[in-house]
Amino acid sequence: MVHPQAVVDPSARLGSDCTVGPFAVIGADVELGEHCSVGAHAVIEGPCRIGARNRVHPFASIGSAPQDLGYRGERTELVVGDHNTFREFVTINRGTVKGGGVTRIGDHNLFMAYCHVAHDCQIGNHVVMANAATLAGHVCIEDYAILGGLSAVHQFARVGAHAILGGGTMAPLDVPPYMMAAGNHASLHGINVRGLARRGISRDTILQIKRAYRVLFRSGQRLEEAMEELERRGLDAPEIAHLLAFLRGTQRGITRP
């Protein structure tokens, strides 16, 4: 299943039923799980661990060295889960020592053409990055987040679970879970109601998230005061606890309406 014009390093390990197209290059210390496909002219560099049933389209560059002036060739890696799709010209960089050494991608993610994931990023599951969406170094993207085309996230910023960034959004601060954000610089535009409903989140939970949004961002209180009030109200959905933990964990600051 490896094309005769592909270049595969002898130390690379390919799982069963993998396909590698013409002129693709798979470098040293690369591990591909079973049923993966690598398109023509794609490049995968190691150290890199890629799980099962991933699809790398032509001209993608996966596992390349970090674009960091402090990188001195240290051993760092990229770890990828299962069922991910990397479309044409996607670039995914390995980690850096100062960032923990690992860029990590979960399962069932879609990276459309020309997306970039920089060093030390941590991406969850079921994330969609539309065409040319870009992550700077050390960015964290939680499960089910959607990044619109040409959007960008600042280094060390986070995008919470089920959040959505509109096309062209520039996000220098953390985008809270379940929210919609757009603009340059990004501002919040309410709750991602449709996305939550499509993923089976109950109507009661969505109503609780709406109440939380009003208290946090529409009451005129300082954020810490608003979070304390929200806790007193006793909203019991796990999503509310996750939202509060996300807000308290910020280092960059929180995107607001």
N, C-alpha and C positions, 0 to 999 in steps of 0.2 A: 504493500500500500504506500510505499515511499517512492516518489518519482525518481528515475535515474539521474535527473539533473538537479535534484535537491542536494543540499550539503548538510549532513547530520554528523555531529561530532561523535566519535566512538564512545565517549563517556555519557552521552545523552541516553535516557531511558524512556522508551515509548511503550505505552500500554497496548493491550490487544486492540485490534481493529482501528488503529490510528491511520489517518491519511495525511500525506505531506505532498504538496504540489510542487511543480517545477520551479527551480531557482529559489525556493525557500531555504532559509538557513536556520538550523537549530544548533546552538552552541554547546559548549562544555557545561556540565553540571545542570542540565535541564531535565526535568522529569515531567512527562505527560501521562495523564491517566488514560484509561481505556476510552475508546470511541471519540477521541478528539480529532479535529480536522484543522490543518494548517494550509492556508491558501498560497497561491503562487507569489513569490517575492516577499513573503512575510519573514520577519526575523524574530527569533526568540533567543534571548541571551540569559545565561545563568550567573550566579545561582538562582534557580527559579523552580518552584513546585506548582504545577498546574494539575487540577483534579480531572474528573471524568466529564466527558460529553461537552467540552468547550469547543467553540468554533472561532478560529482566528482567520479573518478574511485577508485578501491580498494586500500587501504593502503595509500591514500593521507592524509595529515595533514593540515587542513585549519583553520586559525585563532588562531594558537598557540601563546604563549607569546613571545615577542621579545628576541632574543639572544643578549642582551645588558647588560653589567655589571652594568649600572646605573639604570636599571629597578627595581622598588621596589613594583611591583604589582598594580600600578596605573591603573585606568580605561582608557583603550585605545581600539581602535576597528579596524576592517577590514571591508571595504565597497567594495562590488563586484557588477558589473552591470549584464547584461543579456547575455545569449548565450555564456558562457565561458566553456571551457573544461579543466579539471585538470586531467592529466593522473596519472598512478601509482607512488606512493612515492613522489609526488610533496609536497613541504612544503611552506606554505605562513604564514608569521608572522604578528601579529598586530603591530600598531605603538608604539611610545614612546612619553612621554609628551614633551620632548625637541625637538622632530621632528614634532610636530603638532598633535600627538595623533592618526593619521589615516594612515593606509596603504590603498591605493585606487587602484582598478582595474576596467577598463571600460567594454566595450562590445566586444563580438566576438573575444576573445583572445584564443590562444591555448598554453597550457603549457604541453610539452611532459614529459615523465617519468623522474623523479629525478630532475626536475628543483627546484630552490630555489629562493624565493622572500623574502628579509629581511624586517625589520621594516621600516616604513615610506616611502616605495617606492610608486611612482605614475606612473601607467601604463595606457596608453591610450586605443585605440580601434584597433582591427584587428592586434594585435601584435602576433608574433609567437616566442616562445622560444623552441628551439630544445632540445633534450635529455641532461640533466645535465647542461644546462645553468644556471648561478648563478648571482644573483644581491646582492651586499652588501647593507647596509642601506642607505636610503635617495636618492636612484637612481631614475631618471626620464626617462621613455621610452615613446617616442611620437608615434603617430598613425602609423600603418603599418610597424613598424620596425621589422626586423627579426634578431634573435640572433642564430647563429649556435651552434651545439652541443659542450659541454664542454667549451663554452666561459664564460667569467666572466667580470663584470663591477664593477669598484672601487666605494666605497662609495662617495656619493655626485656627481658622474659623471652623464652625460646625454647622451642618444642616440636619435638623431633627427628623425623626420618623414621620413619614406621610406628608412632609412638607413639599411644596412645589414652588419652583422659581420660574418666573416668566422668561420668555426669550429676551436675551440681551441684558439680563440682570447682572449687576455688579454687587456682590455681597461681601463687604469688608467685615461684618459682624456676624455673630451666630444667628441663624434663622431658627426659631423655636419649632418644635414638633407640631404637626397638624395645621400649619399656617400656610397662607399664600403670600409670596413676596415678589416684588417687581420693582424695576427702576434702577437708576444710577445716581446716587447710591440707593441700595434696596430699602424699601419700606414695606410694612405689612399691609395686606389688603383683605383681612378677614381669615376665615377658616376654610380649609380645603374640603368642603362638605361633600362634593361629588366624589372625590377620591376616597374619602373615608367610607361613604356608603357603598361604593363599588367593591371595597375590600371587606365588606361584611360587618363593619362597625355598627353597633346598634344605634337606633334613634335616640335612646336615652343617653348613651355615652356622648353622642354628637351634641346633644343639648347641654350636657355638662361642660364640654369643651367650649361651647359658645358662651356659657356663663363665665367660665374662667377667663376667656378672652376679654369680656367686658370689664371684669374686675381688674385684670392685670394691665390693660392698655387703654381703657376708656374711663376709668374712675377718677383720674387725676391724681392718684396716690403715687408715692414713690414705690418702686418695684418691690422692695423688701416688705413694705407695709401691705401692699396688695397681696403678696404671697401669704403673709400671715393671716390676712382676712380670708383668703381662699381656704386655708386650712381650717379656720373656725367654721366655715360653712359646711364642712363635712362631706364634700363631694367625694364619692367612694369609688369612682371608676379608676382602674389601674392607669389609664392614660393620663389622668390628672396628676397622679403621683410621679409618673415619668416626666410630665411637663415641668413640674416644680423642681425635680432633681436636675433636669437639663438647665433650667434657668440659674439654679444655684451653682452649677458647675462651670459657668462661663468664665473665660479668661479674656476674650476679645470684647465682650459687651454684647448686648442683645439688640437685634433689629426691632424697630418699633413702627407703629403706623405713621 
